[in-house]
Amino acid sequence: MSNAPLNGNNMTRILIAGMLLAVVGVGSFVLIWGMMGSAGVANLPRLLVSMCIPPAIIALIMGVYILVTRSKADD
């Protein structure tokens, strides 16, 4: 197996991870938008919160992944 960063196996894993993160981002946007709408929140705060929370969720997922894989690599 090659150590090149973009070999076939790595590219497939990267694409799958990117698609999953995109689904998480869109899904959390729709979920937050709907929950805040049913709570009667005005459109501007709904939009701002719905646009800011999903990237934070994605960053949290990526941070945990990096911390977990780094700790395994150190062992």
C-alpha positions in Angstrom: 0.0 0.0 0.0 1.3 3.4 -0.9 2.0 6.2 1.6 0.8 8.9 -0.9 -1.8 11.1 0.8 -4.4 10.8 -1.9 -4.2 7.1 -2.9 -7.5 5.3 -3.8 -8.3 4.1 -0.3 -7.7 7.4 1.4 -9.7 9.3 -1.2 -12.7 7.0 -0.7 -12.5 7.5 3.1 -12.2 11.3 2.7 -15.2 11.5 0.4 -17.3 9.4 2.7 -16.3 11.4 5.7 -17.0 14.7 3.8 -20.5 13.4 2.8 -21.3 12.4 6.3 -20.2 15.7 7.7 -22.3 17.5 5.0 -25.4 15.4 6.0 -24.8 16.2 9.7 -24.5 19.9 8.9 -27.6 20.1 6.7 -29.6 17.9 9.0 -28.7 20.0 12.1 -29.6 23.2 10.2 -33.0 21.8 9.3 -33.5 20.5 12.8 -32.6 23.7 14.6 -34.6 25.8 12.1 -37.7 23.7 12.7 -37.3 23.6 16.4 -36.8 27.3 16.7 -39.7 27.9 14.3 -42.1 25.8 16.4 -41.0 27.8 19.4 -42.1 31.0 17.7 -38.6 32.6 17.3 -38.4 35.4 14.7 -36.7 34.6 11.4 -33.5 36.6 11.8 -32.4 34.9 15.1 -33.5 31.5 13.7 -31.3 32.0 10.6 -28.3 33.2 12.6 -28.4 30.4 15.1 -29.2 27.8 12.5 -26.2 29.0 10.4 -23.7 29.1 13.3 -24.4 26.0 15.3 -23.9 23.3 12.5 -20.3 24.4 11.7 -19.6 24.3 15.5 -21.0 20.7 15.6 -18.8 19.7 12.6 -15.7 21.3 14.2 -16.5 19.4 17.5 -16.7 16.1 15.6 -13.5 16.8 13.7 -11.7 17.8 16.9 -12.8 14.7 18.8 -11.7 12.5 15.8 -8.3 14.2 15.7 -7.8 13.8 19.4 -8.8 10.1 19.3 -6.6 9.2 16.3 -3.6 11.1 17.7 -3.9 9.2 21.0 -4.0 5.9 19.1 -1.0 6.9 17.0 1.0 7.7 20.1 0.5 4.2 21.6 
